[in-house]
Amino acid sequence: MKNRHWWVTTTGLMFFSISPILAQPPRAQNLFPPEAQPSMLLSQKSVQEELKLCDDQLKKLAEIIKKRQEAREKMTDVDPKDRLPTMKKLILETSKQVRAILKPEQDKRLLQISWQLQGGQALATPPLAKELNLTDEQQKKVRELQNAMDKELDKIYAGDAASRDDARKKSEELTKTTRTKMLDVLTEPQRERWQELLGTPFKGELRREPNPGRCREP
């Protein structure tokens, strides 16, 4: 039983990295859309333990990731201009396959953890927008804030930052501010419902991947 998490380090699970959620370069953010981010948390041992994944589930996850890795290796044959959308499609498909392995209560908790980490950015996901009954105007505002943040991140990583560490600090500050602004679009009843949907605070430790730029190029 002590090796039940072996697959995290042996099957290329950088795909399910927490780092995109913690502020990544623009291309990485576009590659990992909000609806795919819950699945990425499954590389975290603390999340696996929180969800109480069984050995059979871990085995199935490893099989899915192996197939995704094989598909990723074939990306070299794809036209460079088509690689990003092709990789994004693959990520979304794999995300659905992974979540299908989870039990309803596990998937619910995974969403709660993801929403807690994403903050206001989670409002961009259709399930949450529907659950909170966001109006078209509210959804439009969230998209505008997201687009504005992406443009600013483009500037930061294009040379506005003095160093990589400076870029990281600026991007994290920008992300935090934007998430707060996104939550400000909620009405008081919606905000109360939002707090209910978050569930109990997740207290597990989340590791940051050592090479945050790895997923920039498919």
FENQUIMO-V939637 format. One record per residue. N is the residue number from 1. RES is the residue in one small letter. OMEGA is omega in whole degrees, -180 to 180 (none if undefined). Layout:
N;RES;OMEGA, N;RES;OMEGA
This chain:
1;m;-177, 2;k;-179, 3;n;-173, 4;r;-180, 5;h;-176, 6;w;-173, 7;w;-179, 8;v;-176, 9;t;-175, 10;t;-177, 11;t;175, 12;g;-175, 13;l;171, 14;m;177, 15;f;180, 16;f;-177, 17;s;177, 18;i;-172, 19;s;178, 20;p;-179, 21;i;-176, 22;l;177, 23;a;-178, 24;q;175, 25;p;-176, 26;p;-178, 27;r;179, 28;a;179, 29;q;179, 30;n;-180, 31;l;-179, 32;f;-179, 33;p;-178, 34;p;-177, 35;e;179, 36;a;-173, 37;q;177, 38;p;-179, 39;s;-178, 40;m;-179, 41;l;-176, 42;l;174, 43;s;-177, 44;q;-179, 45;k;-179, 46;s;178, 47;v;177, 48;q;-179, 49;e;178, 50;e;-179, 51;l;-179, 52;k;178, 53;l;179, 54;c;-178, 55;d;-180, 56;d;178, 57;q;179, 58;l;179, 59;k;180, 60;k;178, 61;l;180, 62;a;180, 63;e;179, 64;i;-179, 65;i;178, 66;k;179, 67;k;179, 68;r;179, 69;q;179, 70;e;179, 71;a;-180, 72;r;-179, 73;e;180, 74;k;-179, 75;m;-180, 76;t;179, 77;d;-179, 78;v;178, 79;d;-178, 80;p;-178, 81;k;-180, 82;d;-174, 83;r;-178, 84;l;179, 85;p;179, 86;t;179, 87;m;179, 88;k;178, 89;k;179, 90;l;180, 91;i;180, 92;l;179, 93;e;179, 94;t;179, 95;s;179, 96;k;-180, 97;q;-179, 98;v;-178, 99;r;178, 100;a;179, 101;i;-176, 102;l;173, 103;k;-178, 104;p;-179, 105;e;178, 106;q;180, 107;d;178, 108;k;-180, 109;r;177, 110;l;178, 111;l;180, 112;q;180, 113;i;-180, 114;s;180, 115;w;178, 116;q;-179, 117;l;-178, 118;q;-177, 119;g;-177, 120;g;180, 121;q;179, 122;a;-180, 123;l;-180, 124;a;-180, 125;t;-178, 126;p;-179, 127;p;-178, 128;l;178, 129;a;179, 130;k;-179, 131;e;-178, 132;l;-179, 133;n;178, 134;l;178, 135;t;177, 136;d;-179, 137;e;179, 138;q;179, 139;q;178, 140;k;-180, 141;k;179, 142;v;179, 143;r;179, 144;e;179, 145;l;179, 146;q;-180, 147;n;179, 148;a;179, 149;m;180, 150;d;180, 151;k;179, 152;e;178, 153;l;177, 154;d;-179, 155;k;-179, 156;i;-177, 157;y;177, 158;a;177, 159;g;-180, 160;d;-180, 161;a;-177, 162;a;-178, 163;s;178, 164;r;180, 165;d;178, 166;d;179, 167;a;179, 168;r;-179, 169;k;-180, 170;k;-179, 171;s;179, 172;e;179, 173;e;179, 174;l;-180, 175;t;180, 176;k;180, 177;t;-179, 178;t;180, 179;r;178, 180;t;179, 181;k;179, 182;m;179, 183;l;180, 184;d;179, 185;v;-178, 186;l;172, 187;t;-179, 188;e;177, 189;p;179, 190;q;180, 191;r;178, 192;e;179, 193;r;178, 194;w;-180, 195;q;178, 196;e;-177, 197;l;-178, 198;l;-179, 199;g;-180, 200;t;-179, 201;p;177, 202;f;-176, 203;k;-180, 204;g;179, 205;e;179, 206;l;-179, 207;r;175, 208;r;-179, 209;e;-176, 210;p;-177, 211;n;-174, 212;p;-179, 213;g;-172, 214;r;-174, 215;c;-179, 216;r;-178, 217;e;178, 218;p;none
